Amino acid sequence: MANNSQLSPECAKSLSELEKEYQLNWALSESDDVMAEMHSGLDRIQLIVKELSVFFESNQTQFQQVEFYSQIMDSVMINLELDGTNLSLIEFEKGERFELHCAPALLEHSIYCLIKNALESTGRMRKAIKINTKVEDQTLSIDIFDCGEGIADKLVHRVFDPFYTTKASEKHVGLGLTIASNIIKSHGGELIIKSTIGKGTRATINLPLI
């Protein structure tokens, strides 16, 4: 604000009255906090748009027959590596080739989210996670194990709630598991989360192959 001593008595009086009426000094002192909140809100919107971008292109939702390991898992691993993930932390071996009917980009996105979750759950421990796949009775099961901190029983049911997250980082908006679960349901499958505090979490995708 201007120095009142540099103004005429009439102007100084008018300015002082305006400051009191509109709380200008308070507004200026709070402006940095307000701007920081606005930037944080914009960053959050950007993250939400990024999470939902997989649905924006119509070809992403087209179902087709694909080979699971070469067309789904290889793409997932490439995207993880492009994001800076250390693939040596992922224990995974391919089994016998098989095909399934799916929307490839959507299924890839679901598996990618679950693997990222598992890796992040180990935090600074940087422990390896394990992925097992098996086909039995025309059902594909994908198990993703981590040795992270685990989730309390009373909170496990909330992990699929939109915008719910146990992560403190502003890089997470709590949509990953919600989207992954809905994608898997759209394929006629289910996503099951089981967790034990101090031992880790297992995420299981069950998908019909018919």
N, C-alpha and C positions, 0 to 999 in steps of 0.2 A: 504494500500500500504506500501511497505518497506520504512524505513527511508533512504533517499538518502545519509545522512551523514555517514552511515555505509558502503557505497559502494565505490569502486574505482571511480575516476573522470570519467573514460571512461564508466563504467557501469551506473553511475548516469546520465550521459548525455544521454545515449541510452534509459534508462528507462523514463527520462523526455520527450524525443521525442516520445516514444511510448504512453505515457499518453496523450500528446497533440494530436497525430494523431488519436487515437482510443477513446478519451474522457473517459478514464478508470475511472477517479475519478467521473465523472457524472454517468457512468453506475453503479458503486458501490453504489452511493448515491440513485439511483432510483431503485435498485434491490428489496428493501422491498416492494415498491409500485407495482412493476411488479409482484412479487410473490403473493401479496394480490389480485391483479386483476385476476391472474391465478386461485387461490383458489376459488374466487367468481364465475368465469366462470365455473369451475368444479362443484360447488354446484348447479349452475343454470341448467347445463346439467343433473345432478342427479334428480333434481325436474321435468324436462321435461320428462325424462325416466319414473319416477314414475307416472306422469299424463297419459302417454300413455300405461302403463303396462297392463291396462285392456284389450287391444286389442291383447296382445302377445299370449295368449293361444286360440287355435281354439274353444274350448268348450265354451268360453265366448260369442261367437257370434251365438250360436245355438238357434233358436227360439223354444219355447215349451209353452204348456198351464200351467199356474201357478195361484195359488190363490193370489190375490194382497196383502192383509194385512199380512197373515202369511208367505208368501214366499218372498215378496219384502220389505214391510215396516219394518217388524221385523228385517230383515237382515240389513237394513239401520240403524236402531236404535242401533243394536248391534255394528256395525262398528263405529258409532258416539261415543258410550260409551267407546269403546276400545281406541279411540283417545283422550279420556279425556274430552269429552263434557258433560256438566251438563244437563242431560235430563229433569230436572225440568224447564229448560228455553224453552222447546218445548211444546206448547199446541196442542195436537193432540188426536183425538178420532176416533177409528175405526167405520166404518159403517157396513152395511150388506155385507156378504161375496160375492165375485164375482171373476171370472177368466178372464184372458186376455192372448193373444198370444204374447210373447215377448222373447227377450234375457235377462234373469233375471239379470245377473251380469252387463250388460250394462245399463239397466234401473235403477238398484240400484245405480250405479255410478253417473248417471245423477241427481237423486233425492238427493243423498248424497252431491254432489257439490253445489246444490242450497240451501240446508239447511245450509251447512257450510258458504256459502256466506252471507246468511241472519243473522246468528249468529255473524259473524265477522263484519258485517256492523253496529252493535250496539256498537262496540268498548268497551270502559270501562263502558258504561252505563249498560251493562249486562241485557238488557231488553229481555223479552220473545218474541219469534216469534210464529206465529200461522200457522197451516197447516189445510186446508180444502180439503176434497175430495168429489166428487159427480159424479154419473153416470146418464147421460141424453141423450136420442136419440142415444144410442150405442156409446157414447163418454165419456171417463174418463177425468175429469178435476181435476187437483191438483193445489191448490193455496197455495203459501208460502208467508206469509206477515211478514215484519219486520218494526220496528219503528226507523230505523237508520237515517243517515243524508240525504239519498236520492241521486239521480244522476241528474245532470242538463239535461234539455231536449236536448240540443245540443250534449250531450255525450252518451245518452242512446243507440243510434243506433250503437255505437262503442263497446259496451260490448261483442259482439260476434266476434270481430276482434281478430285473433290470436296474442297473446303476449301483448294485451292491458289490463292494469290493473289500477285501481284507488288506489290500496293499495301500501303503501310505503315499506312494509316489503319485505326482500329478499326471504322470503319463498313462494312468489307468482310469478308465471311466466306468468300469463294471458292466460292460456289455459283452465281453468275449464269450463267457459260458452261456449267456442267454441266447446269443446268436447261434453258437455251436449246437446247443440243444435243439433249437427250433429247426435248424437245417437237417439234423439227424432225424427228427420227427417227420419232416417232410419227405424223407426217404423211407418211411415206414419203420424206422429203427428207434433206439432209445439210448440215452446217455446216463450212465450210473456213476455217481461219485461216492466212494467210501474212504473214510479218513480216520486216522488215529493220532491223537496228540503225541508228539515226540517220536513218531515212527514214520509218518508220511501219508501219502494219498494215492489211491488208485482210481483212475478214470477209465471206464469201460464203455466202448461203443459197440452196440450190437446192431448189425444191419442184415436184412434178408437179402439173399442173392437171387430170389425169384420175383 
